[in-house]
Amino acid sequence: MMKHGATMRPTGRTAVVGAARPRATRTVVRMAAVSEATTGVKRNPNLAKLGAGYLFPEIGRRRREHQEKNPDAKIISLGIGDTTEPIPKVITDALQGAAAGLNTKEGYSGYGAEQGMGGLRDKLASRFYDGLGIGSDEVFVSDGSKCDISRMLMLFGSDTSIAVQDPAYPAYVDSSVIMGATGVLNEETSQYNNITYMNCLKENGFFPDLSKANKTDLIFFCNPNNPTGACATREQLQSLVDFAKANGSIIVYDAAYAIYIEDGSPKSIYEIEGADECCIETCSFSKYAGFTGVRLGWTVVPNKLKFSDGTPVNKDWNRIMTTCFNGASNIVQGGGLACVTDAGFDAMMGLVTYYKENCKLIRECFVEMGFEVYGGVNAPYVWVGFEGRPSWDVFAEILEKCDLVTTPGSGFGPSGEGFVRVSAFGNRSDVEEAIRRLKKVYGK
């Protein structure tokens, strides 16, 4: 209702009492094509240098594609090295206890030491480095070796020359590329410029010919090797340490599979004279206790290891960890403490034995079928040769004919061409079924 004395403003249309309301008309506005919005921030050019996608997601993509085409297929994966068996009860009890303790006044804890719980650092030093001169202040607990490898490249910076085994775990190269420590990918060689690739071939027992290797700042070295399964002898490791010391290099020694060594070869690089002056060792519980999803590892940085200006590497590593990491989960570290007790270690060895038995079955299968077979003794991987055939072609054939996922050797570097890696991480019944399928297709 209008107030007394107010006047109605004209609206541009005349209202007719009782007249029908005019039908609304819809106006269509045609918008000009708008380009996709972007920011003004340039992409990291180092990420642009990366070639294909990271190996294991690419394998996962091809597996999903095969499953979509063959919905009834029961695909078995012996590709990515993911553990399958339950974590031992003595360890899960400790994990549960640590979690339950957070609900009590006495058991609650917040931020912990970035370097790890003191008790766990003590136990790791005594369990895995007893008599080797490694103290708990040289052991840094983390969320796994893969994460530590990337943090190490942050520690050393982009102006660092790098050598890797070829073939090798792809995280060493890809992390180096992302950090800016390499040149671009050479499409002809499938290698990045400014990285020294140390060929590990069957002709040299999968140990590099160091006499042909360039002098570099860092040497990434995995032993037992992933993917070949080769395990270096004491004499070979001594030659590696001597080589590094002569060139002023630092070895990043990945001991992720050391617990699988059974022939008396060194399980730690610190068993080698002089290694504490030129080596960092990284390891984890992923393949020891089935912690691939739980995430717990450690890295050893000896106090004797120094930069060229005399600064202890341990000091700078501590700075990296306290800046970039808030420490491993307190619950997970509770499980780690159980792993290094006598009962926990025995339980871990039970898991290791299970996977080694798988490995023996897989190895024997390929040997019986007449293939060229390496590894599978001191490591949970069997390295199978398909000479003259591209690795991805073999991967595709095995997936197509056997519904079985393996890993193409070329995914670990050019020297892996012609091979596939078969993982022992699987349920026994799956491994036995995989063997039946392989024999049906490739058996003589």
C-alpha positions as CSV (number, residue, x, y, z in Angstrom):
1,M,0.0,0.0,0.0
2,M,1.3,3.5,-0.9
3,K,1.7,6.1,1.8
4,H,-0.6,9.1,1.8
5,G,0.8,11.8,-0.5
6,A,3.2,9.6,-2.3
7,T,3.3,9.5,-6.0
8,M,4.0,6.5,-8.2
9,R,7.1,6.6,-10.3
10,P,6.6,5.9,-13.9
11,T,7.7,2.4,-14.9
12,G,7.7,2.8,-18.6
13,R,4.7,0.5,-19.0
14,T,1.0,1.2,-18.4
15,A,-0.8,-1.1,-16.0
16,V,-4.2,-2.2,-17.0
17,V,-6.4,-3.6,-14.3
18,G,-7.6,-7.0,-15.2
19,A,-5.5,-7.3,-18.3
20,A,-3.5,-10.5,-18.9
21,R,0.2,-10.3,-17.9
22,P,2.3,-10.2,-21.0
23,R,4.3,-13.3,-21.7
24,A,7.9,-13.0,-20.7
25,T,10.4,-13.2,-23.5
26,R,13.7,-15.0,-23.1
27,T,16.8,-13.1,-24.3
28,V,19.7,-15.3,-25.5
29,V,23.0,-13.7,-25.0
30,R,25.8,-15.2,-27.1
31,M,29.1,-14.9,-25.3
32,A,32.4,-14.7,-27.1
33,A,34.7,-17.6,-26.6
34,V,36.8,-17.0,-23.5
35,S,40.2,-18.6,-23.3
36,E,41.0,-20.7,-20.2
37,A,42.1,-18.6,-17.3
38,T,45.8,-18.8,-16.2
39,T,47.9,-17.2,-13.6
40,G,51.1,-15.3,-14.3
41,V,53.3,-17.9,-12.6
42,K,55.6,-19.8,-14.9
43,R,55.7,-23.6,-14.7
44,N,58.8,-25.1,-13.1
45,P,60.9,-25.9,-16.1
46,N,62.5,-28.9,-14.4
47,L,59.1,-30.6,-14.2
48,A,58.6,-29.9,-17.9
49,K,61.9,-31.8,-18.5
50,L,60.4,-35.1,-17.2
51,G,59.8,-37.5,-20.0
52,A,57.0,-40.1,-19.6
53,G,54.9,-40.4,-16.4
54,Y,56.5,-42.0,-13.4
55,L,56.9,-45.8,-14.1
56,F,54.5,-47.3,-11.6
57,P,51.4,-45.1,-12.2
58,E,51.9,-45.8,-15.9
59,I,51.8,-49.6,-15.2
60,G,48.7,-49.0,-13.1
61,R,47.1,-47.1,-16.0
62,R,47.8,-50.0,-18.4
63,R,46.5,-52.5,-16.0
64,R,43.2,-50.6,-15.6
65,E,42.9,-50.4,-19.4
66,H,43.3,-54.1,-19.7
67,Q,40.7,-54.8,-17.0
68,E,38.2,-52.5,-18.7
69,K,38.7,-54.5,-21.9
70,N,38.5,-57.8,-20.1
71,P,36.1,-57.3,-17.1
72,D,36.1,-61.0,-16.2
73,A,39.9,-61.3,-16.1
74,K,41.5,-62.0,-12.7
75,I,44.6,-60.0,-12.9
76,I,47.5,-60.9,-10.7
77,S,50.1,-58.3,-10.0
78,L,53.8,-59.2,-9.6
79,G,54.8,-55.8,-10.9
80,I,55.1,-53.0,-8.3
81,G,56.9,-54.2,-5.2
82,D,54.0,-53.8,-2.8
83,T,53.8,-56.1,0.1
84,T,50.6,-58.3,0.5
85,E,50.9,-60.2,3.7
86,P,49.6,-59.0,7.1
87,I,51.9,-57.1,9.5
88,P,52.8,-59.5,12.4
89,K,50.7,-59.2,15.5
90,V,53.5,-58.3,17.8
91,I,53.9,-55.2,15.7
92,T,50.2,-54.3,15.2
93,D,49.7,-54.7,18.9
94,A,52.3,-52.0,19.5
95,L,50.7,-49.8,16.9
96,Q,47.3,-50.2,18.6
97,G,48.8,-49.6,22.0
98,A,50.5,-46.4,20.8
99,A,47.2,-45.2,19.3
100,A,45.2,-46.1,22.4
101,G,47.7,-44.3,24.6
102,L,46.9,-41.0,22.9
103,N,43.5,-41.2,24.6
104,T,45.1,-41.1,28.0
105,K,46.8,-38.3,29.9
106,E,49.9,-40.3,30.5
107,G,50.1,-41.6,26.9
108,Y,49.4,-38.5,25.0
109,S,52.1,-36.9,23.0
110,G,52.1,-34.0,20.5
111,Y,54.9,-32.8,18.3
112,G,57.9,-35.1,18.7
113,A,61.6,-34.7,17.8
114,E,61.9,-34.3,14.0
115,Q,64.9,-36.7,14.1
116,G,62.7,-39.4,15.7
117,M,62.1,-40.8,19.2
118,G,65.3,-41.2,21.1
119,G,64.5,-44.8,22.0
120,L,63.8,-45.8,18.4
121,R,67.0,-44.2,17.2
122,D,68.9,-46.1,19.9
123,K,67.4,-49.4,18.9
124,L,67.9,-48.9,15.2
125,A,71.6,-48.2,15.8
126,S,72.0,-51.3,18.0
127,R,69.9,-53.6,15.9
128,F,71.2,-52.8,12.4
129,Y,74.7,-51.2,13.0
130,D,76.0,-53.0,16.1
131,G,79.8,-52.9,16.1
132,L,79.9,-50.6,13.1
133,G,80.6,-47.4,15.0
134,I,77.2,-45.8,14.3
135,G,75.6,-43.9,17.1
136,S,72.0,-43.0,17.6
137,D,72.7,-39.3,16.9
138,E,73.6,-40.4,13.3
139,V,70.3,-42.1,12.8
140,F,67.3,-40.0,11.6
141,V,63.9,-41.6,11.6
142,S,61.6,-40.6,8.7
143,D,58.5,-41.5,6.7
144,G,60.5,-43.7,4.3
145,S,63.5,-43.8,2.0
146,K,61.7,-42.4,-1.0
147,C,60.9,-39.2,0.8
148,D,64.5,-39.0,2.2
149,I,65.9,-39.3,-1.3
150,S,64.1,-36.2,-2.4
151,R,65.1,-34.4,0.8
152,M,68.7,-35.4,0.1
153,L,68.6,-33.6,-3.2
154,M,67.4,-30.5,-1.4
155,L,70.3,-30.9,1.0
156,F,72.9,-31.0,-1.8
157,G,71.2,-28.5,-4.1
158,S,70.9,-28.3,-7.9
159,D,74.5,-27.5,-8.6
160,T,75.5,-31.1,-7.9
161,S,76.7,-33.8,-10.4
162,I,75.0,-37.2,-10.1
163,A,75.7,-40.8,-11.0
164,V,73.2,-43.6,-10.9
165,Q,73.2,-47.3,-11.6
166,D,71.5,-48.2,-14.9
167,P,69.1,-49.8,-14.5
168,A,68.0,-48.3,-11.2
169,Y,65.0,-47.3,-9.1
170,P,63.5,-44.4,-11.1
171,A,63.1,-42.0,-8.1
172,Y,66.8,-41.2,-8.1
173,V,66.7,-39.8,-11.6
174,D,63.3,-38.2,-11.5
175,S,64.0,-36.5,-8.2
176,S,67.3,-35.2,-9.6
177,V,65.5,-33.8,-12.7
178,I,62.9,-32.1,-10.6
179,M,65.5,-30.5,-8.4
180,G,67.3,-29.1,-11.5
181,A,70.4,-31.1,-11.2
182,T,70.2,-32.5,-14.8
183,G,69.9,-31.4,-18.3
184,V,67.2,-32.3,-20.7
185,L,66.2,-35.8,-21.8
186,N,68.2,-37.1,-24.8
187,E,65.5,-38.8,-26.9
188,E,68.0,-41.0,-28.7
189,T,69.5,-42.5,-25.6
190,S,66.5,-42.1,-23.2
191,Q,69.0,-40.6,-20.7
192,Y,69.2,-37.2,-19.2
193,N,72.1,-35.0,-19.9
194,N,74.5,-34.2,-17.0
195,I,73.7,-37.6,-15.3
196,T,76.4,-40.3,-15.3
197,Y,74.7,-43.6,-16.0
198,M,76.8,-46.5,-14.7
199,N,75.8,-49.5,-16.9
200,C,75.0,-52.6,-14.8
201,L,74.9,-55.3,-17.4
202,K,74.9,-59.1,-17.3
203,E,78.4,-59.0,-18.7
204,N,79.7,-57.2,-15.6
205,G,77.6,-59.1,-13.1
206,F,75.3,-56.0,-12.8
207,F,78.0,-54.1,-11.0
208,P,79.3,-51.0,-12.8
209,D,82.7,-50.7,-14.4
210,L,84.0,-47.9,-12.2
211,S,87.1,-47.4,-14.4
212,K,84.7,-46.0,-17.0
213,A,82.6,-43.9,-14.6
214,N,82.9,-40.1,-14.4
215,K,83.8,-38.3,-11.3
216,T,80.6,-36.9,-9.7
217,D,79.5,-35.4,-6.4
218,L,76.8,-38.0,-5.6
219,I,76.6,-41.7,-6.4
220,F,73.2,-43.3,-5.9
221,F,73.7,-47.0,-5.3
222,C,71.0,-49.5,-4.4
223,N,72.2,-52.9,-2.9
224,P,70.7,-55.5,-3.3
225,N,69.8,-53.8,-6.6
226,N,66.3,-52.9,-7.6
227,P,65.5,-54.1,-10.3
228,T,68.1,-56.7,-11.1
229,G,68.3,-58.4,-7.7
230,A,72.1,-58.4,-7.9
231,C,74.0,-58.2,-4.7
232,A,77.4,-56.7,-4.5
233,T,80.3,-58.6,-2.8
234,R,82.4,-57.2,-0.1
235,E,85.2,-56.7,-2.6
236,Q,82.9,-54.8,-5.0
237,L,81.6,-52.5,-2.2
238,Q,85.2,-51.8,-1.1
239,S,86.1,-50.8,-4.6
240,L,83.0,-48.5,-4.7
241,V,84.0,-46.8,-1.4
242,D,87.6,-46.4,-2.6
243,F,86.3,-44.9,-5.9
244,A,84.2,-42.4,-4.0
245,K,87.0,-41.4,-1.6
246,A,89.5,-41.0,-4.4
247,N,87.0,-38.6,-6.2
248,G,85.7,-36.8,-3.2
249,S,82.2,-38.2,-3.8
250,I,79.4,-39.0,-1.5
251,I,77.5,-42.3,-1.9
252,V,73.8,-42.4,-1.2
253,Y,73.5,-46.1,-0.4
254,D,69.9,-47.5,-0.6
255,A,69.7,-50.6,1.6
256,A,66.0,-51.1,1.3
257,Y,66.4,-54.9,0.6
258,A,69.4,-55.6,2.8
259,I,67.4,-57.9,5.1
260,Y,67.0,-60.3,2.2
261,I,70.7,-61.0,1.8
262,E,71.5,-64.6,2.7
263,D,75.0,-65.3,1.3
264,G,77.1,-63.5,3.8
265,S,77.5,-60.3,1.7
266,P,77.5,-57.0,3.7
267,K,74.1,-55.8,4.8
268,S,75.3,-52.3,5.5
269,I,77.8,-50.1,3.7
270,Y,79.3,-49.3,7.0
271,E,80.8,-52.8,7.1
272,I,83.2,-51.5,4.5
273,E,86.3,-49.7,5.7
274,G,86.2,-45.9,5.1
275,A,82.4,-45.8,4.3
276,D,81.6,-43.6,7.3
277,E,83.7,-40.9,5.6
278,C,81.8,-41.0,2.3
279,C,78.4,-42.7,2.6
280,I,74.9,-42.0,3.6
281,E,72.7,-45.1,4.1
282,T,68.9,-45.1,3.8
283,C,66.6,-47.9,4.7
284,S,63.0,-48.5,5.7
285,F,60.5,-51.0,7.2
286,S,58.4,-51.1,4.0
287,K,59.8,-54.4,2.8
288,Y,60.9,-55.6,6.2
289,A,57.6,-55.4,8.1
290,G,55.1,-54.7,5.4
291,F,55.0,-51.0,6.2
292,T,54.5,-49.8,2.6
293,G,51.3,-48.1,3.7
294,V,52.3,-47.4,7.3
295,R,55.4,-45.5,6.3
296,L,58.5,-45.6,8.5
297,G,62.2,-45.5,7.6
298,W,65.5,-44.1,8.6
299,T,68.7,-42.5,7.2
300,V,72.2,-42.7,8.7
301,V,74.4,-39.7,8.3
302,P,77.8,-40.3,10.0
303,N,79.4,-37.6,12.0
304,K,82.7,-38.2,10.0
305,L,81.0,-37.3,6.7
306,K,82.0,-33.7,5.8
307,F,81.5,-31.3,3.0
308,S,84.5,-29.9,1.2
309,D,84.6,-26.9,3.6
310,G,84.6,-29.2,6.6
311,T,81.0,-28.7,7.6
312,P,79.5,-31.9,8.9
313,V,76.8,-33.3,6.5
314,N,75.0,-34.5,9.6
315,K,74.5,-30.8,10.8
316,D,72.9,-29.7,7.5
317,W,70.8,-32.9,7.3
318,N,69.5,-32.1,10.7
319,R,68.6,-28.6,9.5
320,I,66.8,-30.0,6.5
321,M,64.8,-32.5,8.6
322,T,63.8,-29.9,11.2
323,T,62.7,-27.4,8.5
324,C,60.9,-29.8,6.1
325,F,59.6,-32.5,8.4
326,N,57.7,-32.7,11.7
327,G,58.8,-36.2,12.5
328,A,57.3,-39.6,11.7
329,S,53.9,-40.4,13.3
330,N,54.2,-41.2,17.0
331,I,51.9,-44.1,16.5
332,V,54.0,-45.5,13.7
333,Q,57.2,-45.1,15.7
334,G,55.5,-47.2,18.4
335,G,55.2,-49.9,15.8
336,G,58.8,-49.3,14.8
337,L,60.0,-49.9,18.4
338,A,58.3,-53.3,18.3
339,C,60.0,-54.1,15.0
340,V,63.4,-53.9,16.6
341,T,62.7,-56.1,19.6
342,D,63.8,-59.7,19.4
343,A,60.2,-60.9,18.9
344,G,59.5,-58.2,16.3
345,F,62.6,-58.9,14.4
346,D,61.9,-62.6,14.3
347,A,58.4,-61.8,13.0
348,M,59.8,-59.6,10.3
349,M,62.2,-62.4,9.3
350,G,59.1,-64.7,9.0
351,L,57.7,-62.3,6.4
352,V,61.0,-62.1,4.6
353,T,61.2,-65.9,4.4
354,Y,57.7,-66.0,3.0
355,Y,58.5,-63.7,0.1
356,K,61.9,-65.4,-0.5
357,E,60.0,-68.7,-0.9
358,N,57.8,-66.9,-3.5
359,C,61.0,-65.7,-5.2
360,K,62.4,-69.2,-5.4
361,L,59.2,-70.5,-7.0
362,I,59.2,-67.7,-9.6
363,R,62.9,-68.1,-10.3
364,E,62.6,-71.9,-10.8
365,C,59.7,-71.4,-13.1
366,F,61.6,-69.2,-15.5
367,V,64.7,-71.3,-15.3
368,E,62.7,-74.4,-16.2
369,M,61.2,-72.6,-19.2
370,G,64.7,-71.9,-20.5
371,F,64.8,-68.1,-19.8
372,E,67.9,-66.1,-18.9
373,V,67.3,-65.5,-15.2
374,Y,69.1,-63.3,-12.6
375,G,68.4,-62.2,-9.0
376,G,65.9,-63.8,-6.8
377,V,68.4,-65.0,-4.2
378,N,69.5,-62.0,-2.1
379,A,66.6,-59.9,-3.2
380,P,62.8,-60.2,-3.7
381,Y,63.0,-59.6,-7.4
382,V,63.6,-61.9,-10.4
383,W,65.2,-60.3,-13.5
384,V,64.2,-62.2,-16.6
385,G,65.7,-61.7,-20.0
386,F,63.7,-61.6,-23.3
387,E,66.7,-60.8,-25.5
388,G,66.0,-58.8,-28.6
389,R,62.5,-57.8,-27.5
390,P,61.4,-54.4,-26.2
391,S,60.5,-54.6,-22.5
392,W,57.2,-52.8,-22.9
393,D,56.2,-55.3,-25.6
394,V,57.0,-58.2,-23.3
395,F,55.0,-56.5,-20.5
396,A,52.0,-56.1,-22.8
397,E,52.2,-59.7,-24.0
398,I,52.4,-61.2,-20.5
399,L,49.5,-59.0,-19.4
400,E,47.4,-59.9,-22.5
401,K,48.1,-63.6,-22.5
402,C,48.5,-64.3,-18.8
403,D,46.5,-61.5,-17.1
404,L,49.7,-60.9,-15.2
405,V,51.4,-57.6,-14.3
406,T,55.2,-57.5,-14.4
407,T,57.5,-54.4,-14.7
408,P,59.3,-53.6,-18.0
409,G,63.0,-53.4,-17.5
410,S,63.4,-50.3,-19.6
411,G,61.3,-48.4,-17.1
412,F,64.4,-48.5,-14.8
413,G,66.8,-47.2,-17.5
414,P,68.1,-48.0,-21.0
415,S,70.2,-50.9,-19.7
416,G,67.1,-52.6,-18.6
417,E,65.8,-53.0,-22.1
418,G,65.1,-56.6,-23.0
419,F,64.2,-57.6,-19.4
420,V,61.2,-57.7,-17.2
421,R,61.2,-57.6,-13.4
422,V,59.0,-60.1,-11.6
423,S,58.3,-59.3,-7.9
424,A,58.0,-61.8,-5.2
425,F,55.6,-59.6,-3.2
426,G,52.3,-61.5,-3.6
427,N,50.1,-64.0,-1.9
428,R,51.3,-67.6,-2.3
429,S,48.2,-68.8,-4.1
430,D,48.5,-65.9,-6.6
431,V,52.2,-66.7,-7.2
432,E,51.3,-70.3,-7.9
433,E,48.5,-69.3,-10.2
434,A,50.8,-66.9,-12.0
435,I,53.3,-69.7,-12.5
436,R,50.7,-72.0,-14.0
437,R,49.6,-69.2,-16.5
438,L,53.2,-68.5,-17.5
439,K,54.0,-72.2,-18.1
440,K,50.9,-72.5,-20.2
441,V,52.0,-69.7,-22.5
442,Y,55.8,-69.9,-22.4
443,G,56.5,-73.5,-21.3
444,K,58.3,-75.8,-23.7
